[in-house]
Amino acid sequence: MTHLTYIMAAYGIAVVVAGGFAVDAWARMGRARRRLAAIDPRGRR
């Protein structure tokens, strides 16, 4: 009996979740930069 399927599924889920967190952080940073550029006069040089 092998547990390889379970182990591969667990690693796959971990990679997908980590990738989702990375994409969310990237999107949040973009939104934060746009919001800051809208209110910070120093960004318009």
Secondary structure, 3 states (H helix, E strand, C coil): CCCHHHHHHHHHHHHHHHHHHHHHHHHHHHHHHHHHHHHCHHHHC
